[in-house]
Amino acid sequence: MLTSESQMEYGAHLPLIELDGAPRTLGDICGYARRANELGYRYLCANDHLLFSRPWLDGPTALAAALEASGDMMLATTVALPVIRGPAQTAKMLAAIHSLSGGRLVAGLGPGSSARDYEAVGIPFEERWRRFDESVGSLRSLLGADGPPLWIASWGSTAGLRRVARLGDGWLASGYNTTPDRFAESRAALGTALPNALATMWLYVTDSPAEANRVLTDVLSPLVGRPVDQLRDLALPIGSAEQCAERISAYAVAGAERVFVWPLADDLDQLAAFREAVVPLVRER
């Protein structure tokens, strides 16, 4: 059994999606942020979509609403969409969160992978990469030296990693678009000592194999539009505490420095289960 606690840092994604059919309230968001802070999570994260398969609370707005409740946690956009929102508007938003939080923001950026988002704002989807490169340059200029660090998202393609090395202060990988082996290969290919994090690590700790299978089949698969068998091949922390710890340990060994989890149900209980039952079993790098 694994026994030593990892030096890895952990973050919690705000519960922006209406997974149980009930709209999120300000009390839900702030209560979640307070509990994450109490449990020792070091990052509070918010994803960004305009359109999704389920109702989705606006991420940057929710992150701003949770500023006071977040205590001294770092804040992260995972990721903000400067092409969709516009670089000037995105810079204004990031600068406000960074300033109001006392400089606690890490600005994760990406072009986004949703063609629906691009259709909604009238931008051709095939132009996303060129426009994204231009947007990052604009953000650097608009935010200046006192702005938040800009971390670039990449699932690990050669072109994506080159973009991270060229444009980023850090690298954001995707927990449901990689594996420990692919993460290690991508980190080696990056060829630079940039800080990194694994975002969108869907989480559900349970001793019941049947319940873990139900969460994969009935909750996560339709949510992300992926076949269940494909999701099983990933090292997501869904299963027993020991299984989850083994999967996080594999990423720690692969060089992951931060993991940002997202509970698929029972938000507060799952945050506690991960910190109290899983993290103490994670191997150190």
N, C-alpha and C positions, 0 to 999 in steps of 0.2 A: 504494500500500500504506500502511496505517496504521503509524505508527512511534513515537508517543509514548505512554508509559505513563499510564494514567488515575489520577486521585486517588481513584477509587472504592475502597472497602474490600470485601474478599472474606471470605466465611465458608464453612465446610464442614459439611454435614449429616452427623451420625453415620450409619453404615451399619446401620440398624436392621432392614431388611427382608431376609429370606433369599432374595435374588434367584437365587442359584445352588443353592439347596436345602440348603446346609450351615448349621447353627446358628451364630450369632455367639458368639464366646468373649470373655472379659475381655481376653485378649491381643489379639484383633482390634480391640476398641474402643479400648484404650489405645495400641496401635501406630498406629492411624489418627489419633488425637488428637496423638500426638508428631510424626508425619510432617506433619500439617497445620500445626502450630506451626513446625516447621523450615522449611517452604516459605513462611512469611510470611502465612498466613491469619490474619485478626484475630478471627474469630468461630468458635466451635464450637457447632453447633445440634442440637436434638433435637425431632422431631415427636412428637405424642401421639395414639394411637388405642388403644382397647380391643380392637376387632375390625377385621380387614382381610382383603382377599382372599388375602394371603400371611401367613405367620408374621411377627410384628412384635415386636421386643424393646421392652420398656417404655422410653419415651423419657426421662422424668425420672430413672429409676433408672440408665440408661446414662450420662446426663450427669453424675450424681453420681459414678459409678464412674470417670469419666475426668478428674476434677478435677485430680489431681496430674499426670497425663500432659499436660494441656492447657497447662501452663506459664503464660504471662501472657495467654493469649487471653481475650477476652470470651466469655461463655457466653450462649446464647439458647434459650428455649423457643419453638418455631415451628409450632404454638402449643400452650400448655397449655390444658386444658379444665376450667375451674372449675365449670361446670354439671354435667358428668359426674362429676368427682371430688369435688365439694362445695367451697364456698369456704373453709371452715375448714381442710379437709385440704390444699387447694391452697396456701393461705397458709403453712401449716406447711412444706410441701415447698419452696416458693420461698424462704422465709426461711432454711431450712437450707442450700440450695445457695448462696444469696447470702452467707451468713455463712462457710461453709466454704471458699468460693473467695476470700475477702477482698474481697467487694463487686464481683465481676465479672459479675453476672447481669443480663441484660435479659429481663424476663418478657413474652414475647409471649403474648397471650391471644385466644381466639376461642370461639364456641359449638360449633364442630365442624360438619361437614357430613354426618356419617354417622348415618343413622337407626338402624343396627344398634347403635351405641354407646349411643344413648338407650334402645333397647329392652332392652339388657343391664342397664341400671341402673333400669329402670322409670319413666322420665320421658317424658312425651309430647313427641314431636319438635317439634310445633307450638308448644310453650311455650319453645323454646330462646332466642329473642331477649329476651323479657321476663325470663327467669331469668338470662340473661347480663348484662344491664344491672344487675340487682340484685347479681349475684355480683361484678362489678367494684367496685361501691360497698363491698361487704363486704370485699373484698381491700384496698382503700385503707385502711379503718379498721383491719383486722387487722395489716397490714404496717407501718403508721405511716410517719413521715418518713424513717426509715433503711432502708426496704425498697427493692427494686429498682424501676427505672422500669417502668411498665406500657405496653407497646405493643399497640395493638388491630389485629387482622387484619380486612381488608376486601378483597373482590375488586373494589371500585370502584363499587358501587351508590350511588345518592344517599343512601339511608337508612344504608348502611354507613359512608360517608364522614362523614356527620353524627355518627355514633356515635364515629368516630375523633376528630373535633374536640372532641366533648363529653367523652369519657372518657379519651383516650389521651395518653401522653407521647411517642408515636411511632406510625408507621403501618407495618404489615406487609402488603405486597401478595403475590400468589401468581404465581409464574413461569409456571405452566401454566393460569392463568385470566385472563391479560391479554396485551396486546401493547404495544410502545413507544408507539404512538399513544394507546391507551386509558389507559396509565399517565400520559402527559403530561396528558391531559384530566382524569383523576381527581385528579392532583396540583394542577392549577389549580383544580378545583372544591373541593378541600379548603380552600383559602383561608387556610391558616395554615402557618407555617414549622416544622412538626413534622419531626423526622428520619424517614427512611424506609428500608426495605429490601425487596428482592425475595427471598422465600423459595421453597424447593422448585424451584430451577432445575435440572431434570434435565440431566445432563452426559454427553457421550461424544465425545471428540476422536478423529477418524480421518480419514485421507486417502482412505479407500475409500468412495465413494458407496454401494456395495452393502452395506457393513458398517453405515453410518449408517442405511440403510433397514431393515436387519435389526433393529437396536436399536429403531427406532421401531415396527416392525411386530410383532416377536416378544417384545419386552421391555416397552416402555413402554405401548403400547396396551392389552394385557391387564391390565397392572398397575393402571392408573388407570381402566380402563373407558371409554376414549375412542376414537372412530374415528381411524384413522391420518390421514385427510385433515384432520381438525380439528387434530391435533397438528402437522401440517406448516405450518399457518397461523400457528403461534406462533413467537416468536423464541427458541426454546430453543437452547442451545449444544450442538448435536449435528451433527457434520460436521467439516470441516477446521478447522485453527487459524484460517485467515483468515475462514471463514464464522462461526465462533464469535465471533471478535473483532468482526466487523461487527454481530452481534446484540447483544452486550454494549454496544458503542459506541452503538447506537440507544437503548438504555435509559439510558446515561450522558447522552446529549443530551437525553433526555426528563426528566432530573432525578433518576434513581435514584442513591442515595448508597452503597448496599451491595447486594451480590448474594451469595446463599448457594447454592452449587452442591451437587448430589447425584449422584455418579457412578453410572451404571447397570450398570457392570461394572468389573473390574480397578481396584478402589478406589484403591490407592496410586499406581499408574501414571497414572491419570486425574487425581488431584490434582496430580501433578507436571506432566503435560502442560498442564493448564489454566494453572498459574502460570508455567511456563517458556516455553510456545509461544503461548498465547492472550493473557495479560494484557499483555505488552509491545507488542502490536499494537492495544490498545484506545485509541480516541481520548479525549482529555481533554474534559470538558464545556466 
